[in-house]
Amino acid sequence: HDSAFGSLVPDQTYPTFRGSRDLVDGILYAAFPLVQVIAVVFAQKHSNLEVGLPVYVELDVPDGAKLIDLTDLSSVAGWADMALEEVRNYLGGTTESNDLGITSMLQSMALDDNGLLKIPIKDEGFEAGGVKLSLYDVTMVGLDSFTLFDVLKASDQNRFSNSVRLQKLGVVLKMGLFVEGEMGPTDNEMETISVSLILKDVELNASLLMAMDQDLMGELKLGSILDTDYMISCLLSTIHSVGLSEFVMDIGDIEEFSISGFISEDTNK
């Protein structure tokens, strides 16, 4: 028999994956047109979408729970229906500046001077083979372009219908990209990349099923509901279950899709 039979196999060192600038550029070159084609097909598919009836969704509700009839909120308080209607009229109505109420509210509470909503992200990032990708922040675009905001319209006992229309809606992702060079970690510097996708003439229609407990609502203290810091959490505590029975998104066109910020001029082009 072979004299080497039964002997230990020497340890072998296998080459590890190593990213390079050319590899990253190649992936981006391939991905950019692919994403554009997908976005165009998605927009065209939804531009002529027929709106069907809401689907049936069974809510998880405890036995014996007394649910609030969303079409008649007088069981909660005599003024509840009027208050909800006032909120709907304000958010969907036109203000003195000819903007919708929801736009004015967002501008005063969340949006910056350019109408953008910036959400900082604390992300450690993903790293493999000398390539590191980190997400810095997310910016929502178009939240100041509402032309229709008709929400919380009770269509039956447990269903709210919502319709929203915007001139544009999009997102901008700011990310950091680092590709280790041949000379080691200090060979290259971190690149800040912006990925932008903005849609034009966007319309959203959604039906929200909601099971709110009348007894739990009655146990809430008025002070807690009026306190803006706790109002949302207090109202959520009365909900047993929620469901989305309808969601339709209609897109007019793609206004912008871009990736920029690369140090490499060839990649930027």
N, C-alpha and C positions, 0 to 999 in steps of 0.2 A: 504494500500500500504506500501511498504518498507519505513521505516523511514529514510534510507540513501539516498533515491531517491532525486536528485537535489543538493546533497552536493558536495563540491569540492573534486576532486580526489587528494590525497596527491602526492607530487612529488616523483618520483622514480629515483634512481641512477642505471644506467646500467653499467656493466663492460666494460671497454675500451679494444681495441685490444692491446696486448703486445707481441712483438717479443722476442724470446729467442735464445740462442746459439744452442740448439737442433733443433729449428724450421729452423734456417738458414742453419744448416748442412743438414737437411733433404731435403730442397729445392735444395741445391747444389748437393746432392747425386742423386736426381731424374733428375735434369736438365742436368748434365754433360753427361751421356750416351745418353740422348735424343738429345742433340745438336750434338754429334758425329754421331749418326745415320742419322740425317738430313743432315749433311755435306757430309757424304759418299754417300747418295742417290742423293744429288744435284750434286756431282762430277761425279757419274756414269751416271746420266741422261744427262749431258752436254758433256760427253766424246764421245758419238756417235751421236751427234746432227747434223741433216742435215741442211745445210745452205740454206734458202729460198731466194727468190728475195726480195729486199727492198719494203716495203709497201708504199703506196701513202699517203703523208701528205700535206695537204693544208696550205700554208703559208698565214699569215695575212699581206697583203701588201696594202698600200693606193692607191686609184685610180690615175692613171697617173704617178705613180712612175717609174722611169727608173732604172732598176736593172742592176747590173754588171754581165756580162757573165763570170762565173768562168773559162770557158775553154779558154777564150781570154781576158786577163787583159790589153790589149793594149789601151782599152778605158779609163783606169785609168792613165796609163803612158806607154810610149814605152818600158821602162825597167822592168815593173812590172812582166811579165811572167818569165823573166830571173832571177829576184831577188827571186821570189818564188821558182823557181827550185834550185837556189843556197842554199836557206834555207833548202829545203827538202834533198838535197844531203849532206849538212853538218850534219843535225840531224840524218839521216839514214846511213851515211857513216862511215867508220872506220878511227880512228885517229892513230897517231903514237904509242899510248899505246895499240893499238888493241881493244879499246873500241869504241862503237858507239858515235857519236857526242852528242846525247841527254844525254848519260851517263856522258860524260866529262863535259857538261854544268851543269847538276844537281849536280855533285860532287863539282864543283867550286862555285855554287851559293846557294845550299840548303841542301845538304847532309853532315853529319858529317864524321869523319874519318872511321867509321864503315859502311858507306853507308846507314845510317838510316835518315829518315826525321821525326824529332820530332816536334809535334804541341802542344804547351801548351794550356790547356783549363781552363778557369775561370768558374767553375761550382759551384753553391751554394749547389747542391746536392738535393737528395730526402730523406725525413725523415718521418717515420710512425711507431708508436708503439714501439719506442725505438730503431729502426733500421735506420741508416743513411748510404746512399750510395752516394759517390761523384766521379766524373770523373776528374782525374788530367791532364792526357795528352794522346795523340794518337801518336803512332809511326808507320810510314809506312815502310815496309820491302820489299826489292827486287827492288827498283828503280835504282839500280846500276847493274842490271842483264839483261838489254835489249839485245836481239839477233836480233830483227827486229823492225824498227820504220819507217814505210812507211805511212806518214800522209799528209793531205791536197792535195790529188790527185783528181783533178777535173774529175768526171765521167760524168757529164752533166752540163748544164748551171747554176744550182743552188745547186749542190751536190758535197760535198767533201767525198771521200772514205778514210778510215783510217784503217790500220792494224798494230797491235802491238803484239810482242811476248816477254815474259820474262821467265827466268829460274825459277823464283819464285816471288810470290807477296803475301803480307800478311799485317796484322795489329796487333799491340799490344796495348791493352788498359790498362792503369794504373789507378786503382780506389782505393778509400778509403772506408772501411767498418767498421762501429761502431755498436756494439750490446750492449745496456745498460744492465748491470748485475743486479742481485737481490739487491745489496747494493746501487744502484743509478748510476748516470752518471759517477762517478769516478771509478766504479768497474772494468771496462774493458778499454783497450786502442784501438786506431784506428789501424786497420789492412790495410796494403797496398797490394792490390791484382793485379796481372798481368794476363790478359786474352789474349792468343796468338792464332792466326789462320793464318797459312802460307800455301799457295797453290803452287804446283810445276807444271812447264811447262804450263804456262798460255798464252792463245792466245785470243786477242780481235779484233773483226772486227765490225766497226761501220760506218754508212753512215750519214753524217750531212748535212741537208738542210739549206741553208742560203740565205736570201734575203738582199743584200747590195745595198744601194742607190748610184747610180753613181754621182748624183748631190751633195749629202751630202759629198761624198768622195772628190769631187773636191773643196769643200769649206774649207777643212782642210788645215791648214798651215803646211808647210814642217817642221818647227821647232818643232811643237807639235808632229808630227809623229816620229821625230828622238829623242825626249826626252823620255828616257826609263821609266821615272816616269809617263808619261801621254800617252804613245803610245797605251797601251791596251784600256784605257778608250776612247781615240779618235776613234779608229777603231770600238769599240762597238757602238759608237754613230751613226754610219752609217748603222747599221743593223736594219731593220724593224722587222724581225722575224726569228727564227731558229726552227728547228725540227729534231728529231731523227727518221729516217726511217728504220734503221737496227741496231741491236745490238746483236752480237753473242759472247758468252764467252765459250771457250773450256779449260777444266781443266784436266791436266794429272793425278794428285794425290794430296792427302793432306799430306804435309810434316810434319806439326806439328799442334796439337791442345792441348792446356794446360791451366790450371788455377792454379796459385801458389801464395804463399805469405801469407797464413793464419797462424795466431798464433797457432790455434788449430792443433796439430799434426795429429789427426784423420782426420780432414777435408783436410789437406794438402795431406795425403796419398790417 
